[in-house]
C-alpha cells in the first residue's frame, strides 16, 4: 500500500496480488486529529492485509527537504509504530503533477481532480517503489 500524505488528504494506492502494478484506491480526508489520522491509516493497511506501506516523501525539486518533508517524516514515524509492519519512503517529486496530467487526459475537469488526485499520486509513488524494488542491484 502506498500513501501520498498531505495536510488535508491522504491518497491511498494498492497493488495487484502479484505486486506488479499499482491501483489508486481511495482518498482519506484528514480529521485534524493527528493521532486519529495515523490510526485510521494503520487500520486501513491492516484491513487490506498489506505487507508494507510506502509513503511518498515530499522533497523540493532540487532534492532538499522542506517543512512538508518534516511533517511527513513525523507522520511516518508514528505510522511505523502503530502499523506493526515495515514502512518505506519513496521520492514523490512530480507525482501530483503527473496525477493531474493523467486525470486531465482522462477528460476530468480540473475542479473534479481534488476527489482522486491524491490516490492517483499514491499509485505513481507505488509504481516507483515497485520498479526500484525489482531492479537488480548492479543497475
MDAnalysis code that builds the backbone (N, CA, C; Angstrom):
import MDAnalysis as mda
import numpy as np

u = mda.Universe.empty(417, n_residues=139, atom_resindex=np.repeat(np.arange(139), 3), trajectory=True)
u.add_TopologyAttr("name", ["N", "CA", "C"] * 139)
u.add_TopologyAttr("resid", np.arange(1, 140))
u.add_TopologyAttr("resname", ["UNK", "UNK", "UNK", "UNK", "UNK", "UNK", "UNK", "UNK", "UNK", "UNK", "UNK", "UNK", "UNK", "UNK", "UNK", "UNK", "UNK", "UNK", "UNK", "UNK", "UNK", "UNK", "UNK", "UNK", "UNK", "UNK", "UNK", "UNK", "UNK", "UNK", "UNK", "UNK", "UNK", "UNK", "UNK", "UNK", "UNK", "UNK", "UNK", "UNK", "UNK", "UNK", "UNK", "UNK", "UNK", "UNK", "UNK", "UNK", "UNK", "UNK", "UNK", "UNK", "UNK", "UNK", "UNK", "UNK", "UNK", "UNK", "UNK", "UNK", "UNK", "UNK", "UNK", "UNK", "UNK", "UNK", "UNK", "UNK", "UNK", "UNK", "UNK", "UNK", "UNK", "UNK", "UNK", "UNK", "UNK", "UNK", "UNK", "UNK", "UNK", "UNK", "UNK", "UNK", "UNK", "UNK", "UNK", "UNK", "UNK", "UNK", "UNK", "UNK", "UNK", "UNK", "UNK", "UNK", "UNK", "UNK", "UNK", "UNK", "UNK", "UNK", "UNK", "UNK", "UNK", "UNK", "UNK", "UNK", "UNK", "UNK", "UNK", "UNK", "UNK", "UNK", "UNK", "UNK", "UNK", "UNK", "UNK", "UNK", "UNK", "UNK", "UNK", "UNK", "UNK", "UNK", "UNK", "UNK", "UNK", "UNK", "UNK", "UNK", "UNK", "UNK", "UNK", "UNK", "UNK", "UNK", "UNK"])
u.atoms.positions = np.array([
    [0.850, -1.167, 0.000],
    [0.000, 0.000, 0.000],
    [0.896, 1.230, 0.000],
    [0.506, 2.241, -0.750],
    [1.272, 3.482, -0.792],
    [0.395, 4.648, -0.364],
    [1.056, 5.665, 0.204],
    [0.365, 6.853, 0.687],
    [0.981, 8.109, 0.109],
    [0.126, 9.034, -0.291],
    [0.535, 10.390, -0.635],
    [-0.020, 11.253, 0.497],
    [0.831, 11.593, 1.450],
    [0.411, 12.241, 2.697],
    [0.408, 13.752, 2.530],
    [-0.759, 14.337, 2.723],
    [-0.890, 15.781, 2.664],
    [-1.497, 16.312, 3.951],
    [-1.588, 17.617, 4.049],
    [-2.161, 18.230, 5.244],
    [-3.669, 18.028, 5.337],
    [-4.350, 17.940, 4.205],
    [-5.811, 17.804, 4.201],
    [-6.300, 16.415, 3.802],
    [-5.531, 15.764, 2.925],
    [-5.940, 14.460, 2.413],
    [-4.737, 13.527, 2.338],
    [-5.033, 12.223, 2.340],
    [-4.016, 11.195, 2.150],
    [-4.510, 10.271, 1.044],
    [-3.765, 10.248, -0.053],
    [-4.110, 9.344, -1.138],
    [-3.597, 7.956, -0.822],
    [-4.400, 6.955, -1.159],
    [-4.057, 5.560, -0.885],
    [-4.102, 4.775, -2.192],
    [-3.051, 4.000, -2.423],
    [-2.995, 3.108, -3.589],
    [-2.572, 1.725, -3.114],
    [-2.950, 0.727, -3.882],
    [-2.613, -0.662, -3.558],
    [-2.077, -1.349, -4.802],
    [-1.481, -2.518, -4.610],
    [-1.005, -3.299, -5.749],
    [-1.983, -4.419, -6.052],
    [-1.772, -5.012, -7.197],
    [-2.482, -6.243, -7.518],
    [-1.891, -7.343, -6.625],
    [-2.480, -8.529, -6.587],
    [-1.976, -9.595, -5.702],
    [-0.538, -10.028, -5.972],
    [-0.017, -9.740, -7.176],
    [1.331, -10.170, -7.527],
    [2.350, -9.036, -7.435],
    [1.935, -7.891, -6.919],
    [2.810, -6.718, -6.774],
    [3.450, -6.293, -8.088],
    [2.667, -6.306, -9.168],
    [3.213, -5.906, -10.457],
    [2.772, -4.508, -10.883],
    [1.602, -4.071, -10.468],
    [1.151, -2.727, -10.837],
    [0.363, -2.103, -9.692],
    [0.275, -0.779, -9.748],
    [-0.382, -0.012, -8.683],
    [-1.752, 0.476, -9.131],
    [-2.671, 0.500, -8.186],
    [-4.034, 0.959, -8.450],
    [-4.436, 2.020, -7.426],
    [-4.947, 3.178, -7.879],
    [-5.475, 4.146, -6.920],
    [-6.637, 3.498, -6.161],
    [-6.687, 3.658, -4.857],
    [-7.738, 3.014, -4.070],
    [-8.753, 4.024, -3.515],
    [-8.273, 4.980, -2.729],
    [-9.187, 5.935, -2.107],
    [-8.419, 7.150, -1.622],
    [-9.171, 8.158, -1.225],
    [-8.585, 9.343, -0.624],
    [-9.178, 9.487, 0.772],
    [-8.307, 9.504, 1.760],
    [-8.717, 9.675, 3.157],
    [-8.676, 11.171, 3.468],
    [-9.772, 11.709, 3.960],
    [-9.823, 13.117, 4.362],
    [-9.371, 13.222, 5.810],
    [-8.322, 13.996, 6.042],
    [-7.766, 14.147, 7.382],
    [-8.766, 14.840, 8.287],
    [-8.739, 14.453, 9.560],
    [-9.709, 14.959, 10.537],
    [-9.216, 16.179, 11.297],
    [-7.920, 16.433, 11.253],
    [-7.348, 17.487, 12.085],
    [-6.790, 16.926, 13.384],
    [-7.059, 15.658, 13.638],
    [-6.541, 14.971, 14.813],
    [-5.431, 14.030, 14.333],
    [-4.180, 14.436, 14.559],
    [-3.014, 13.700, 14.062],
    [-3.076, 12.222, 14.447],
    [-3.315, 11.947, 15.716],
    [-3.331, 10.575, 16.216],
    [-4.435, 9.744, 15.563],
    [-5.612, 10.336, 15.416],
    [-6.727, 9.629, 14.775],
    [-6.427, 9.333, 13.312],
    [-5.762, 10.275, 12.639],
    [-5.405, 10.057, 11.230],
    [-4.393, 8.925, 11.088],
    [-3.383, 8.898, 11.946],
    [-2.385, 7.824, 11.908],
    [-3.064, 6.485, 12.165],
    [-3.931, 6.441, 13.178],
    [-4.638, 5.195, 13.497],
    [-5.511, 4.726, 12.334],
    [-6.187, 5.654, 11.671],
    [-7.067, 5.293, 10.545],
    [-6.264, 4.701, 9.396],
    [-5.125, 5.285, 9.105],
    [-4.293, 4.773, 8.013],
    [-3.694, 3.421, 8.386],
    [-3.229, 3.277, 9.615],
    [-2.689, 1.988, 10.069],
    [-3.767, 0.908, 9.994],
    [-4.970, 1.251, 10.392],
    [-6.091, 0.309, 10.352],
    [-6.416, -0.072, 8.898],
    [-6.368, 0.908, 7.989],
    [-6.632, 0.629, 6.571],
    [-5.613, -0.368, 6.022],
    [-4.357, -0.210, 6.411],
    [-3.312, -1.138, 5.964],
    [-3.570, -2.536, 6.510],
    [-3.894, -2.619, 7.787],
    [-4.149, -3.925, 8.395],
    [-5.388, -4.577, 7.791],
    [-6.450, -3.795, 7.573],
    [-7.686, -4.324, 6.987],
    [-7.461, -4.865, 5.578],
    [-6.533, -4.245, 4.848],
    [-6.240, -4.693, 3.482],
    [-5.241, -5.854, 3.473],
    [-4.654, -6.157, 4.613],
    [-3.701, -7.264, 4.699],
    [-2.402, -7.018, 3.951],
    [-1.975, -5.776, 3.890],
    [-0.749, -5.467, 3.154],
    [0.475, -5.868, 3.964],
    [1.591, -6.069, 3.263],
    [2.830, -6.477, 3.926],
    [3.723, -5.317, 4.303],
    [3.541, -4.182, 3.618],
    [4.332, -2.997, 3.931],
    [3.603, -1.761, 3.427],
    [4.060, -0.614, 3.901],
    [3.497, 0.667, 3.484],
    [4.622, 1.487, 2.872],
    [4.333, 2.117, 1.745],
    [5.287, 3.003, 1.078],
    [4.709, 4.403, 1.143],
    [5.451, 5.317, 1.739],
    [4.983, 6.696, 1.894],
    [5.792, 7.622, 0.994],
    [5.094, 8.454, 0.257],
    [5.762, 9.444, -0.561],
    [6.463, 10.462, 0.324],
    [7.692, 10.795, -0.021],
    [8.454, 11.780, 0.727],
    [8.553, 13.045, -0.125],
    [7.914, 14.125, 0.333],
    [7.908, 15.355, -0.459],
    [9.231, 16.103, -0.340],
    [9.946, 16.159, -1.437],
    [11.221, 16.871, -1.492],
    [11.078, 18.050, -2.451],
    [11.902, 19.051, -2.268],
    [11.946, 20.162, -3.217],
    [12.494, 19.648, -4.540],
    [12.315, 20.410, -5.600],
    [12.761, 19.998, -6.932],
    [14.248, 19.669, -6.963],
    [15.037, 20.360, -6.121],
    [16.485, 20.105, -6.089],
    [16.867, 18.955, -5.154],
    [15.877, 18.291, -4.554],
    [16.135, 17.158, -3.671],
    [16.281, 17.521, -2.211],
    [16.270, 18.814, -1.890],
    [16.392, 19.237, -0.491],
    [15.066, 19.036, 0.243],
    [15.145, 19.042, 1.564],
    [13.953, 18.836, 2.380],
    [13.294, 20.167, 2.716],
    [12.011, 20.089, 3.057],
    [11.216, 21.271, 3.370],
    [10.444, 21.046, 4.666],
    [9.656, 22.022, 5.038],
    [8.783, 21.887, 6.203],
    [7.817, 20.716, 5.987],
    [7.301, 20.567, 4.765],
    [6.372, 19.470, 4.469],
    [7.075, 18.117, 4.606],
    [8.356, 18.065, 4.267],
    [9.120, 16.822, 4.435],
    [9.154, 16.432, 5.905],
    [9.401, 17.403, 6.769],
    [9.473, 17.135, 8.205],
    [8.115, 16.684, 8.753],
    [7.030, 17.324, 8.320],
    [5.681, 16.909, 8.745],
    [5.414, 15.466, 8.324],
    [5.810, 15.146, 7.098],
    [5.587, 13.794, 6.584],
    [6.426, 12.777, 7.355],
    [7.675, 13.118, 7.646],
    [8.530, 12.209, 8.432],
    [7.918, 11.937, 9.810],
    [7.329, 12.943, 10.418],
    [6.681, 12.785, 11.725],
    [5.505, 11.805, 11.612],
    [4.680, 11.978, 10.575],
    [3.550, 11.085, 10.354],
    [4.051, 9.656, 10.132],
    [5.093, 9.504, 9.319],
    [5.644, 8.186, 9.010],
    [6.171, 7.504, 10.275],
    [6.845, 8.254, 11.135],
    [7.390, 7.672, 12.373],
    [6.270, 7.109, 13.247],
    [5.202, 7.867, 13.399],
    [4.067, 7.383, 14.208],
    [3.370, 6.213, 13.530],
    [3.250, 6.281, 12.201],
    [2.609, 5.197, 11.459],
    [3.384, 3.901, 11.623],
    [4.696, 3.987, 11.560],
    [5.519, 2.783, 11.715],
    [5.307, 2.155, 13.094],
    [5.184, 2.983, 14.123],
    [4.916, 2.479, 15.481],
    [3.598, 1.742, 15.543],
    [2.575, 2.316, 14.940],
    [1.212, 1.797, 15.101],
    [0.812, 0.732, 14.095],
    [1.442, 0.713, 12.934],
    [1.029, -0.240, 11.896],
    [1.604, -1.629, 12.127],
    [2.763, -1.711, 12.782],
    [3.360, -3.017, 13.041],
    [3.843, -3.714, 11.778],
    [4.268, -2.937, 10.792],
    [4.806, -3.505, 9.551],
    [5.840, -2.535, 9.005],
    [6.671, -2.982, 8.074],
    [7.680, -2.078, 7.514],
    [7.036, -0.890, 6.801],
    [7.632, 0.278, 6.972],
    [7.193, 1.491, 6.282],
    [8.413, 2.055, 5.555],
    [8.284, 2.227, 4.260],
    [9.363, 2.731, 3.418],
    [8.999, 4.113, 2.888],
    [10.006, 4.853, 2.447],
    [9.735, 6.134, 1.800],
    [10.161, 6.054, 0.336],
    [9.510, 6.854, -0.464],
    [9.793, 6.922, -1.899],
    [9.680, 8.379, -2.319],
    [10.653, 8.847, -3.060],
    [10.641, 10.215, -3.573],
    [9.330, 10.453, -4.327],
    [8.614, 11.497, -3.942],
    [7.328, 11.757, -4.592],
    [7.341, 12.999, -5.474],
    [8.532, 13.518, -5.767],
    [8.593, 14.699, -6.628],
    [7.856, 14.461, -7.937],
    [7.012, 15.400, -8.285],
    [6.274, 15.450, -9.552],
    [5.142, 14.429, -9.665],
    [4.855, 13.651, -8.618],
    [3.763, 12.681, -8.720],
    [2.401, 13.367, -8.769],
    [2.231, 14.452, -8.020],
    [0.946, 15.158, -8.060],
    [0.728, 15.797, -9.432],
    [1.784, 16.339, -10.002],
    [1.698, 16.917, -11.342],
    [1.333, 15.838, -12.359],
    [1.979, 14.694, -12.265],
    [1.675, 13.574, -13.164],
    [0.236, 13.098, -12.969],
    [-0.230, 13.091, -11.717],
    [-1.600, 12.665, -11.427],
    [-2.608, 13.635, -12.050],
    [-2.356, 14.933, -11.924],
    [-3.243, 15.925, -12.554],
    [-3.251, 15.738, -14.071],
    [-2.089, 15.509, -14.667],
    [-2.000, 15.284, -16.110],
    [-2.814, 14.055, -16.524],
    [-2.691, 12.981, -15.756],
    [-3.436, 11.754, -16.054],
    [-4.937, 11.998, -15.999],
    [-5.399, 12.668, -14.951],
    [-6.831, 12.941, -14.820],
    [-7.326, 13.855, -15.937],
    [-6.502, 14.821, -16.328],
    [-6.859, 15.712, -17.440],
    [-6.978, 14.920, -18.741],
    [-6.011, 14.012, -18.970],
    [-6.035, 13.183, -20.175],
    [-7.256, 12.282, -20.215],
    [-7.762, 11.913, -19.041],
    [-8.954, 11.066, -18.977],
    [-10.240, 11.877, -19.122],
    [-10.085, 13.194, -19.324],
    [-11.246, 14.033, -19.565],
    [-11.895, 14.625, -18.330],
    [-11.270, 14.464, -17.192],
    [-11.830, 15.014, -15.956],
    [-11.496, 16.496, -15.857],
    [-12.481, 17.310, -15.577],
    [-12.277, 18.749, -15.405],
    [-11.435, 18.985, -14.150],
    [-10.634, 20.039, -14.162],
    [-9.728, 20.351, -13.049],
    [-10.475, 20.447, -11.721],
    [-11.687, 20.958, -11.730],
    [-12.469, 21.105, -10.494],
    [-12.793, 19.754, -9.862],
    [-12.786, 18.699, -10.652],
    [-13.107, 17.355, -10.143],
    [-11.866, 16.580, -9.704],
    [-10.690, 17.114, -9.936],
    [-9.449, 16.407, -9.614],
    [-9.265, 16.163, -8.122],
    [-9.722, 17.102, -7.293],
    [-9.479, 17.026, -5.850],
    [-9.909, 15.691, -5.258],
    [-10.982, 15.117, -5.785],
    [-11.523, 13.862, -5.261],
    [-10.565, 12.681, -5.401],
    [-9.787, 12.659, -6.484],
    [-8.993, 11.460, -6.743],
    [-7.512, 11.702, -7.026],
    [-7.084, 12.949, -7.110],
    [-5.690, 13.209, -7.490],
    [-4.696, 12.618, -6.491],
    [-5.024, 12.615, -5.213],
    [-4.096, 12.093, -4.200],
    [-3.938, 10.575, -4.317],
    [-5.019, 9.873, -4.620],
    [-4.940, 8.421, -4.796],
    [-4.143, 8.073, -6.059],
    [-4.320, 8.868, -7.114],
    [-3.552, 8.644, -8.341],
    [-2.071, 8.926, -8.083],
    [-1.780, 9.997, -7.340],
    [-0.390, 10.299, -6.984],
    [0.206, 9.160, -6.159],
    [-0.577, 8.598, -5.236],
    [-0.102, 7.461, -4.436],
    [0.220, 6.271, -5.340],
    [-0.571, 6.083, -6.401],
    [-0.294, 4.987, -7.345],
    [1.040, 5.220, -8.053],
    [1.340, 6.479, -8.409],
    [2.644, 6.774, -9.027],
    [3.785, 6.522, -8.028],
    [3.570, 6.857, -6.770],
    [4.572, 6.580, -5.733],
    [4.824, 5.072, -5.642],
    [3.752, 4.314, -5.628],
    [3.864, 2.858, -5.526],
    [4.525, 2.259, -6.764],
    [4.197, 2.777, -7.943],
    [4.843, 2.292, -9.164],
    [6.353, 2.511, -9.110],
    [6.768, 3.673, -8.609],
    [8.199, 3.956, -8.479],
    [8.874, 2.983, -7.535],
    [8.221, 2.707, -6.421],
    [8.765, 1.767, -5.451],
    [8.859, 0.367, -6.047],
    [7.812, -0.077, -6.712],
    [7.807, -1.425, -7.299],
    [8.880, -1.552, -8.375],
    [9.065, -0.526, -9.183],
    [10.084, -0.575, -10.241],
    [11.481, -0.640, -9.641],
    [11.709, 0.139, -8.585],
    [13.023, 0.153, -7.939],
    [13.280, -1.143, -7.182],
    [12.253, -1.681, -6.555],
    [12.361, -2.915, -5.775],
    [12.768, -4.090, -6.663],
    [12.269, -4.128, -7.887],
    [12.536, -5.255, -8.788],
    [13.813, -5.076, -9.607],
    [14.428, -3.894, -9.534],
    [15.625, -3.626, -10.324],
    [16.812, -4.352, -9.706],
    [17.630, -5.018, -10.525],
    [18.844, -5.656, -9.992],
    [19.756, -4.617, -9.327],
    [20.498, -5.020, -8.334],
    [21.347, -4.121, -7.544],
    [22.388, -3.423, -8.406],
    [22.959, -4.077, -9.409],
    [24.037, -3.504, -10.213],
    [23.561, -2.498, -11.253],
    [22.280, -2.265, -11.392],
    [21.816, -1.345, -12.429],
    [21.345, -0.050, -11.878],
])
